[in-house]
């Protein structure tokens, strides 16, 4: 939740998405799988996100949020030193719990690679990688050498191994960026089984 949500016109983390906020959806889907406390990195809307976060969730402010996502990843790595991190951007809000579980299982089966980068990959053609992503602790250490405005793909290029974890759903590719995206995701959330 590191930016200003300027194209959407409202805080992406806190909009109503068929009865739950993107922040609440992602925390419910993934934050209790590893036993580590959840960490939310916020930018322009830090105060509102901190007020809305459930008890036990740490919310930190990336003061340099205008420079891009890399600064948020650097802050998360500083606040959770020595840990691998699962990064779940709030603009991909409908990732189901099964994807987090599958990603974590693949990560553990690979031996928790220190320089690893694992991402879900959709089935079908074309197969594409989405979110969330797992990054190893050593790779996150390398993140500190990047400029805050440098794209995260620079870090991905230094990863070994790059893991692709097959998933069946397309939620890992969804994007919440504009009012039209919000309406489409609300429709999908209302239409989803269960």
Buried (B, 14 or more C-beta within 10 A) or exposed (E): BBBEBEEBEEBBBBBEBBEBBBBBBBBEBBBBBBEEEBBBBBBBBBEBBBEBBEEEBEBBBBEBBBBBBBBBBBBBBEEBEEBBBBBBBBBBBBBBEEBBEBBBEBBEEBEEBBBBBBBBBBEEEEEEBBBBBBBBBBBBBBBEEBEBEBEBEBBBEBBEEBBEBEBEBBBBBBBBEEEEBBEBBBEBBEEEEE
